[in-house]
Amino acid sequence: GKQALAAMFAGQCALAAAAETPVVHASLTRNDFSIVAAIAENNDFERIVVRSDRGIRNAGDLRGRRVVVPEFTTAHYFLDIFLATHGIAPSEVIKIYVPAEDVAQVFRRGEVDAAAYWEPNIQMLATEFGVKARTFSVPGLHVGPFLLLGGRDYLRQNRANVERVLRALIRAEGFAKAQPEKTM
């Protein structure tokens, strides 16, 4: 989402989809875009994968550990509320901020003890590391919308195109509900 917003602001695409965290962050410095629709919602998308081979067994074991996370993303927000829920101050972990596409590599190289990220990436890392990793998940801790956005000028000048995109999304949702086996 963060990269999609950057592409939209750079004029590389007309519409973007993003979770609420990068949208809120962008809205602090710009007002030239609008939310068109909420197109999805999740309640267990972000998770934390930890290196259990480094003695991390529960949330409290994250104190003093290095956690890689893409800054100003839903994973970043999830990490902060996960820590707060478990009585851990943000200053008690060392956050390593990298672009989303670099999180898995930083974890694989062993530069950190944990990664706050989203699916399917967390499951892939957990599977790759097997018994040397474990996943912390708290369904419902963060329930967030995935939003469709557009630049205000584009939205005003291309109302018919935006309506077609919304109709296509509604048709796709109907298809996914009617034939879930074909959507995986």
N, C-alpha and C positions, 0 to 999 in steps of 0.2 A: 503493500500500500504506500509506503513512504516513497519508494522509487516510482510508483505509478503517479503519485501526486507531482513529484519533481518533473516527470516527463510531460504531464499536462501543463504545468506552469512554464515549461520550456517550449511549448507549442508542438511537441512531438506526437501528441494525441489529443483528441477533443474531449474525451471523457476518461475518468479514472475510477477505480474501485479501491477503497481503503477502509481499514478499521477506524474506529473513532479516535484513537490516540494520536496518530499522525495528522488527522483532520483538525483536532483541537489545537495541536501544536502549530500547525500552519495558520490557523485562524488568529493566532496571537500576533502575527506579523503581516497578514494580508487579509483583504476583504473583497477580492476580485473573483471569488468562486462561490458556488452554492451547492448544497446537498440536493440531489434530485430525488433520491429514494433510498430507503433502507432495503437492501436486497438479500440479506441473510442475517442470521443471528447465531452466535455460538455461546456455549457455556462451559466448554472443556477443550478449547483449541490450544491454549497456551499451557505449557508444562515446564518442568525443570528436570533435566537429566543430570545425574551426579555420578562421579567416579566412586563406586562402592569399594573398589580396590584401594582407595585412599582413606578408607575408614569412615566414609559418610554413610550413615545408616538412617538418620532422621533429620528433620529440618534444623534442629539445634546444632547439628554437626556442620552447618554451613558457616557458623561464626568463624571469622578469620580466614575464610576460603576465598579463592578467586572465582568469580562467576562471569562468564562471557554473555553479553546480551546486546542486541541492536538497540541503540539509544532512541528514545522517543517513539517507541513502538508499543503494541499491546503486550509483547513479551516483557518489556521494561516495566510497564505498569503492573503486569501480573507478578513479576518478581517483587516489586515493592509491597504490594498488598499481601503476597504470600509471606514475606518476611514479617510484616506487621502482625498478621494473623498468628504467627508463631512466636511473637514477642521478641523479635530480632530487629534491632535498629538498623537502618540502611548503612550506617557507618561501621557496622560490625562485619560487613562483607566487603570484599574488594571487587568493584564492578569494572569489568574490562569492556569498553564499548568498541564494537566493530560493525561494519555494514552487515546486514542480514545474510548476504551471500557468503560471508567469511566465518560465521559462527561455528559451523560444523568442523571446518578445518582447524580452527583454534582449539576446539575440544579434542579432536583426533590427535593433534600434535602434543597434547598433554600440557599445554601452557596454562590451563585452568583446571579447576576441580569440578566445575558444574557449568551448565549452559541453560539459560532461560530462552526458550524458543517456542515454535508452534509446530503443529502437525502438518504434514507427515514426517517432518525432519526429526522430531524427538524420537518417534518410534524407530526410524531408520538408525539413529545413533544407538539407541538402547539395544536393538537387535544386533548391530555390528559389534558392540562391546560385550554382549551376553551377560554373564554373571559378574563382569567387572563394572557394570553400570546398573543403576536403578532409576526409576522415574517417580517424581513427586507430582501428583495431580490432585486438584481440589475442584471437582465439578461444581459449578455455580459460584465459585469465588469471584470470577469476572465474567459477567454476561455482557457481551458486546455486539453491537450491530456492525455489519459490513455495509459500507455506504457507496452509492454511485454519485459521483460529483462531476461538475463541469464548470468551466469558466463562465462568468455571468454574461459576457458578450456573446460567446458561442451559444449559450442556452437561449438567449433572446432571439438570435438570428436563425436558429435551427430547431425551432420547436417541433416541427414535423419529424425530423430525424430522431430527436430524443424520444418522442412518443413511439416511434417504430422500435427503438431499442427497448423501451419499457414493455411493449407488447411482446417482443421476442423473449424477454426474460420471463414474462408470465407464461408464455407457451412452453418454455424450457422447464419451468417449475412443474407445470401440468404433466409434461412428459416424464420427468423424474419421479413424480408421485405415482403415475400410472404404470411405469415400467422401470422400477428401481434397479433391476438386474442389468439393464442396458446402460446405466449411468455410472457404473463403477469403473 
